[in-house]
Amino acid sequence: MTKPRVKETDQGIQGEAMVVLFDQFQRSMRDRGWIETDAIIQSGICAGHVLELGPGPGYVGLEWLKKTRATRLSGLDISLDMIAMAERNARAYGQTDRVEYVHSNGSRMPFEDNTFEAVFSTGSLHEWESPLSVFAEMSRVLKPGGRIFISDLKRNMVLFMRSFLWLTCRPKEIRPGLVSSINAAYTLPELVGLIRGTGLAGCKVAGDAIGLTITGVK
């Protein structure tokens, strides 16, 4: 039986020490080829001005910029400490002319209607204070025909996969956060119900051994 969802945080990762640890974790994921940049591109998000929700230290979006041409990225994050890290990493990637990071809440995006060709988010859905508000804002700032890619962990992954993620999680100090993120994540039926009646209702919700994805077109 799947345990009830336990809310984690709606303030993102705050504090320089935790941000440094999370940066190490995400860099390790990048170096192992475990971030979802290629899946985002395969979903059709490969051109234009794109919005990333919850970029964290920025590696997913920065790798996306590196693998695409004539593209721009706006990253929206609720943590100023994480934005500072993402900006540092953008400088290391040599991508400061193609990316901007904006401090705001996804429920109140500081962008005009029909601004972006696409939006993607990886690993932050379980932290959103009001997912319905974020979905509405995503729909508002997307151009007609704009593409969507949202992925996150799923709460009801089998014990073997939980154990695998725990054992491979580096640095070890991140492990408690991994557990709380899994406990705050959604199940596939919950996510299908969540997007019903929103601007994402026509999107496809799929799951695998570890996580869930929402893909589609506005």
N, C-alpha and C positions, 0 to 999 in steps of 0.2 A: 504494500500500500504506500502510495506517495505521501510524504509528509507535507503539511501545509506550508505555504510560502512564508518565509521570514524576511521582512524588509531589512535591507543592509544599510544603505545610506542614500540620501538624495543631494549630498554635497560633494560628491566626487572624492578624489584622493587629495587630501590637504596636508601641508607640512613638508618642509624640504627633505627631511630624513626619509619619510615614506615615499615621496616622489622619486628620490634617488634609487631606492630599492625597487620600485615599480619600473623605473627606466631600465635597470639591470635585467629584470624579468622579461620585459618586452624585447630588449636587445637579444637576449638568449633565444626567445621565440623566433625572432627574425633570422638569426644565424642558423637555426635548425630548419628553417623553411616552414615554420608553423603559423605564420600570420597569413591573412586571407586576401592579400593583394591580388593574386592571380584569379581567385574566385570572383572578386569584384569586377575585374576586367572581363572575365568570361561571361559575366551577366550582362555585358553590353555597356558598362560604364567605362568609357575610354576616351571621351572627348569633352571639350567645353569647360565651363566653370562649374565646379562640383562642390557640394557641401559635405563635410565630414562632421558627424555629431560624436562628441566624446573622443577626440583624437588621442587623449593621454599624452605620452611623450612623442607621438607623431610618426612612429615608424611605418604604420600601415599606409598612411597618406603620402609620406615621403617616398616610400617604395613605389606607390602608384604614380607619383609624378615622374619618378625615374624611368618607369616603364611605359609612359605615354608621351605623346608629343602635342605641343600647342595647347596644353591644358593648364588650368588654374585651380587652386584649392583654397577654400575657406574652412577653417576648423573652428568649431564652437565648443568651448569647454567651460564648466562651472568653476574650475579650480585655477586660480591665478598662478599658483606654484607649478601646476602641470603645464600651463601655457608657457611659462618661462623656460621649462625644460624642452618643450616642443620647439620653441624659437631657437634655443641653443642647438638642437639637433638639426633644424633646418639650415642653420649656418654651416654645420659640418657637412651636410649634403650638398651645399652650394645651391639651395633652392629658395632663398629668401625673396627672390623676385617673382616667384610663382605661387607663394603661399602666404596667407595671413591667418593669424589666430585671434579669435574674438572671445571675450569673456562675457558669457551670458547664460541664461537658463533656456533649455530647449523648448520650454512652454511659452517663451516670449522672445522669439528670434528677432534680432534687430536688422532684418533684411526686408526689402520691398517684395511685393508679390511677383511671382513669375521670374525669379532671379536666376535659378540654377537649372542646368541640364540634368543633374542627377544628385542624389543624396545617398551616402552610405554611413553605416555605423557598425562597429564590431566590438562586442563585449561590454556595452554600456546600457543596454535596454533594461536590465534588471535594476539599475539605479534610478531610473526615471521616476520622479515623484508623481507625475500625472501623464502616463503614456498616451491617453486619449488626446490631451492637449498638444503633446509633441507630434503625434500623427497629424493632427489638424494643421499645425504650423508647417510641418513638412509638405503637406499638400498645398498649402498657401504659397510657399516660396519656390516650389517646383514649377517649371514651365509645363504647359500641356505636352504630354508625351514624355515627360521626364522620368528617368529610371530610378528605381529604389532597390537598395540592398541593405538589409539589417540582419545581423547575426549575433547570437549570444549562446551561452551555455544553456543546458536544460536541466531542470531540477531532478528529473527522474532517470538520469543516466544510471546504467547498471554499476554495481559495486566495483567490478573489475576496472571500468573506465575511471571511476573516482580514484581508485588506488593508483592507477597509472599516472593520472594527472598529479596526484600528491607526490609520488616518488620522483617524477621528472621536473617538478616545480623548483626553479632556482631564481634567486637565492631562497634558502629555506625559510627565512623570515616572512616570505610572502604567503606561505602555506595557510595560515589562518584566514587570510583574505580570500584565498581560493575557495575554502570551505564556505565562508559566508556568502560569496558570490553564487556558488551553486545553490545554496539554500534559498537565495533570493530570486533565482531564475524561474522562468515559467515552464510549463509543460506545453506540448503541442496543442492539445484541446483548449487550454487556457489562452494561448496566443491566437488561435483561430477565433475564439469568442471575443477576444480583446479588439481585433481589427474589424469585426463585423459592424457594419453601420458607419465606418469611418471612410476617409478618402483612400484607404488602403484595402478596402473590402475586396477589390478585384485581384489582389496580389496572391501569389502562391506561398503557402507556409509549408515548409518541409523540415524534416528532422533526420539526424544521423545518430551515431553512437554517442556523440558528445554534446551536440548542440542543435539549435534551430535557426532557420533562415527565412526571411520574408523577401521575396523578389517580385518585381512587377513594374508596371508602367502606370503613371498617373492618367 
